[in-house]
Amino acid sequence: MSLTTAHSVVAPSGASKRIAGAIIIAYALISIVPLLWIFATSFKTPPDSIAYPPKILFQPSLEGYCNLFTTRTRQTPEYINSLGPATSFCDETTRKRNMVIAGPSNFVPRFVNSLIIAFGSTFCAVFLGTLSAYGFSRFKVPLADDLLFFILSTRMMPPIAVAIPIYLMYRELGLSDTALGMILLYTAVNVSLAVWLLKGFIDEIPREYEEAAMIDGYTRLQAFWRTVLPQATTGIAATAIFCLIFAWNEYAFAALLTSGTAQTAPPFIPTIIGEGGQDWPAVAAGTTIFLVPILVFTILLRKQLLRGITFGAVRK
Amino acid sequence: MAEIRVQHLRKAFGDFVAVQDSNFVVEDGEFFVMLGPSGCGKTTTLRMIAGLELPTGGEILLGGEDVTMRRARERDIAFVFQLFALYPHMNVRKNIGFPLLAQGMPSAEIRTRVEETAKLLRIDHLLNKSVSGLAGGDRQRVALGRAIVRRPKCFLMDEPLGTLDTEFRDLMVHELRELHNRIHATTVYVTHDQMEAMSMADKIAVMNHGVIEQFGTPREIYDRPATMFVADFIGSPPMNFLRFGGGLAKGAREIVVQGAKVAVPEVREDIAPGDMALGIRPEHIRFDDASKLRGAIYGTEYLGTTQIVAVETADGIIKARVPAEIRLATGDHVGLALSSARLSLFEKGSGRAVRTAIHDVASERRAQHG
C-alpha cells in the first residue's frame, strides 16, 4: 500500500479499477439496450416487430420509415393491380400490404415544430438567463436571495399541476396550439434553470475584467459583451444543452396545449400507433429520428456539458 | 498628465467606515504610493479615484476638474489590477489595443500605437502570443502596456506586483520606476509592501483603519514617523519602543528611561504627564558597556553585512542592527547606546509623535528647497 497524506489522492488499485469498469459496462448495457431495441425495430417489418420470440437477426426493411412519412389507405387487389407500375420503393412496399400511399404524413411538420419550439425557447431562456444571472452576480439586488429562491421555486411545481390553469389562460389569450405559446411556456420553465446555472459560471469570472474594460472607455453593456460573454461561453453552452433537452423531450404540456398546427413530435409519435394497426416499426422510426438532433447537439458540446454538470465549480 | 487632489474623501459600507476624511494631493508627474495593512482603505481610495466606487462624501479633482461622481470611462485614467485582468480570449496585441478600440481609433493607428508601447516595454516579440501562456513578468508588462497605450491623465495601480515571485518583483520594481522616470506619468500605487513603497515612491501615504496616518516622502516617513503605527509599520525590523513616564517640557533635551538618562532631540512643545514612548530605529543602537541602559542578549539573526540582535531589557525585547563582525553570545549583558539625534518621542495614548528638533530640520530643509 502506498503512503497517503492529507492532500494526496489514493491511486485506485487494479482490482477496484476492474470492478468499476464492470459496473460501468453493465450500466451502459442496461441503458443502451432499449435504444438499440428501438433502432432495430425501426428497420423491421411489422410482422417481424411483433414476432415471438423476438427476432435478433432479421432482414432489414425501410417499411417503418415509409409508413412514418406517409399516410396510406387500404384498397382491393383489383384496384392496386389496375394502377401503373410502382414509382418508388415505398410505393412498392405499401402495395404489398394491399395499401396505397394517400399522401405525406404529419411527421415532418411536427418535427419542424419541435425544432422551432425547442431551439426558440432555449435561445430565449439562455438570453434572459444570462442577463439576469449577470445582474444577480454583479449588482446589489434587493432581496437577491429571496428572488433567486422564487425563480427556482417556479420549477418546483409538476407541470400537470399547473397544466389546467395554463390551458384555460392560453385559450383566452389565443396562445393555445401556437408555436409562440409553447416557446413562452418552455422559456418560463427553463429560465429558472438558466439563471441558477449561469450565475454560478458568471460568479467565477472576476469582476476585474469588466472594471478594466469600463475604465478603458466602454459602457457596462459593451464591457459585458466583450469581456464577460466570451468567457462565459462554456457555461452558456452547458446551460443551452440542459434547456434544449428539456424543451425537446417535454410531453405533458405539449400533449395538452398543442393538437394541430403547433403540435411537437413527442405527442405526435404515439398517434402513429393508431393508424392501421399497431405499426411499431413506424413508431420506432419516428423515435429514432427524434433522437438524432439531441444526440448530435450533445456530442458536439459534450465537453461543455461535463463542465456544466459541475455547476461552474471548475474554471479553466 | 494631471494632478490628483483628494479632499475630505469618505466611504462607508453600511456601518463600516472604509475611508475616513482623506486629504492628499498627488502632483503632476509624481509617483504616489498608498501603503498600509490589508483592510486599511487604500484599495477603496484607489477605486474611488478610478470611479469603480462612489464616495459617501468628499471630492476628487483630476487636473482641477471635479470627477467625484463621474463614470469610470469618463475620467480618462488607466488602472492596473492585481490579477492584471488580461482578457484570456484576446492575444497580447488585442489586449493592449483594447482601450484604443473604445475610442474608435482607426486600426492602422492602433497598430502603430500598440507597437510603440510594446517596444517601450520590450514585449514587441510577444504581440501575437496568447496571454494565457505568458510568464508573470510579461503579463505584468502587458497590463502596463494596456494602461500606457492610451496616454491617460494618470495611472492607478492596485498591488500590481503582489502575485509575482520575489525575483520578478525586484525586477519589476526597478522597471516600473524606470518607466515612470521616462514617461513622467502621475501614478497612484497601492501596496502593503514597504520595500516597494520605499524604493519607488516620491510621496507615500501610510493608511490604517481608513485614516491617513502620515503623508510624506519616504525619507520623512522613515526618519520622522508621525505616529507609532507608522513607526511600527515601516522598517524591518520596525522601530523599537521603550516606555517612559512623566510629562515633557518645551526645551527638554533629556529623558529617563529604565533609570538611565537618555539624550533626545530638543522637545518643541509641552506635554502633560502621561505614558510616553521613546522610538529607536534598530540601526541607531550601539553596544557600549558604559551605558546605563542595559539588557541581555536574547538571540541574533546573521544577515551577512549586519546582524539583528534581540536584547531583552526590563521593558521587553528590543532589536538592534549592528555590524556583523561583533561576536555575541546569548545571555551576555550589554549596555545600549542610542544615537540621540535620531530618536523619536511619542504620546502612548494617542500614538502621536511629539514635536522635537528632528522636525525643525525637516522644515528648514523644506524652506531651503522651496
Chai-1 contact restraints between the chains, C-beta under 6 A:
chainA,res_idxA,chainB,res_idxB,connection_type,confidence,min_distance_angstrom,max_distance_angstrom,comment,restraint_id
A,E208,B,F81,contact,1.0,0.0,6.0,A-B,restraint_1
A,E208,B,L83,contact,1.0,0.0,6.0,A-B,restraint_2
A,E208,B,A85,contact,1.0,0.0,6.0,A-B,restraint_3
A,Y209,B,A85,contact,1.0,0.0,6.0,A-B,restraint_4
A,E211,B,L52,contact,1.0,0.0,6.0,A-B,restraint_5
A,A212,B,A85,contact,1.0,0.0,6.0,A-B,restraint_6
A,M214,B,A72,contact,1.0,0.0,6.0,A-B,restraint_7
A,M214,B,R73,contact,1.0,0.0,6.0,A-B,restraint_8
A,I215,B,A50,contact,1.0,0.0,6.0,A-B,restraint_9
A,I215,B,A72,contact,1.0,0.0,6.0,A-B,restraint_10
A,I215,B,F79,contact,1.0,0.0,6.0,A-B,restraint_11
A,D216,B,F98,contact,1.0,0.0,6.0,A-B,restraint_12
A,D216,B,P99,contact,1.0,0.0,6.0,A-B,restraint_13
A,D216,B,A102,contact,1.0,0.0,6.0,A-B,restraint_14
A,G217,B,R73,contact,1.0,0.0,6.0,A-B,restraint_15
A,G217,B,P99,contact,1.0,0.0,6.0,A-B,restraint_16
A,G217,B,A102,contact,1.0,0.0,6.0,A-B,restraint_17
A,G217,B,Q103,contact,1.0,0.0,6.0,A-B,restraint_18
A,Y218,B,A102,contact,1.0,0.0,6.0,A-B,restraint_19
A,T227,B,Y87,contact,1.0,0.0,6.0,A-B,restraint_20
A,P230,B,H89,contact,1.0,0.0,6.0,A-B,restraint_21
